[in-house]
Amino acid sequence: MVALSILDLVRVNEGSSPREALDNARDLAAHAESLGYTRYWIAEHHNFPGIASAATSVALAHIAAGTKTIRVGAGGIMLPNHAPMVIAEQFGTLAHLYPGRIDLGLGRAPGTDQMTMRALRRSLTNSDNFPQDVLELQAYFAPAGPEQRLQAVPAAGTEVPLWILGSSTYGAQLAAELGLPYAFASHFAPDSLMVALEVYRSRFKPSEQLAAPHAMIGVNIIAAETDAEARRLATTQQMSFANIFRGARGLSQPPIDNIDDYWSPAEKAQAANMLANSIYGSADTVREGIAALVARTGAEELMIVSDVFDHEKRLRSFEIIAGSL
C-alpha cells in the first residue's frame, strides 16, 4: 500500500498570526501521527508574509517537540541559499534532539525572487554547485575520521537521510546517480512527472542509504464530507495561485462560493495546468483519485498538500484522506 505523508506550507491566515500558524502546524503533525502518516515536512520560503516556515529548522524543532514517532523534515531546504556546513549543523542538532526522526529534502531552486536572494547573501550561480553541495552535506553527516579537522558539529555520525527534490529531470538524474530517494513537486509542476520518474528509476544506482528507488510525488488533496464542500474549500488554494500570478504575496484567504468571480480566464488556465493532479472531494472521490494516481505513477509514497483555511476542517481533510485507503 502506498505510504501517505504531509507537506505543510504553514500558512498564515487572514486574521491570525505566524505564532498561530506554527502552533497549528504542530497540532496537525500530532494529528497526522495518530492517523498513521509516515512523515511531516515543511518547506523553506522567504519574503512570503503568508508562510511562517522561513526559519525551517527552528520551525521543525517546534513541530517535532509536539510529536513522538512521526518523521519530521524539510521538503525542502533550498540548498543554494545556504552554506552546506550550516545546514549540517542545524539538522545534526535536530537529529540529536529527535533521533531517528529527521529527514532533509534538498532543492536546487532558490525558492524566492532575486531581491530576496541578495538579502540572503546568495547568488544565482550557487545552483550550479548543487551536486557538489549535496556531496559536501552528505560528508558532514557521515562519521568523522580520526584525522578530520573540519566537522559540522554535532552532525558527524548522525547520517540524516537526504532526499533530492525536483520538478524536472535534473533532480531525477542526480537522485538516481547518488542513490537517494526522490520527491517530485507534482503538486504545482506536474508536466514532467512521468518522464522524471522514468529517468529516476531507469538510472538508479544503489547506495548505502537506499538499495532500490523510492519515489514520492506531491499531490494536492482536499477532502470533505461532499464533493461540493471540498471544491469550495479548494478555492483558498486557487486564490493563492491567482495571487502569485499577480505578484501578490498576501495571507491565506477564506474560501469563496465561486472561484470564477475571483480569477481571470488566463489565471484559471494557468492554475489548471499547475493543479492538474489535484484531487478534491469526498472519501469515495479521494479513494478513486489516489488509486488512479498511484496506478499511473507507481509512486511508493504520496506527499499530500491539503491547503484548507479553517484548521479544524484541515484536520478533518487529513482524517478522510487517511481513511480512504
Secondary structure, DSSP 8 states (H G I E B T S, - for coil): --EEEEEE--B-BTT--HHHHHHHHHHHHHHHHHHT-SEEEE----S-TTB--SSHHHHHHHHHHT-SSSEEEEEEEEGGGS-HHHHHHHHHHHHHHSTT-EEEEEESS--S-HHHHHHTT--GGGGGGHHHHHHHHHHHHS---TT-----TTTTT----EEEEESSHHHHHHHHHHT--EEE-TTT--TTHHHHHHHHHHH----SS-SS--EEEEEEEEE-SSHHHHHHHTHHHHHHHHHHHTT----B----S-GGGTS-HHHHHHHHHHTTT-EEESHHHHHHHHHHHHHHH--SEEEEE---SSHHHHHHHHHHHHHT-
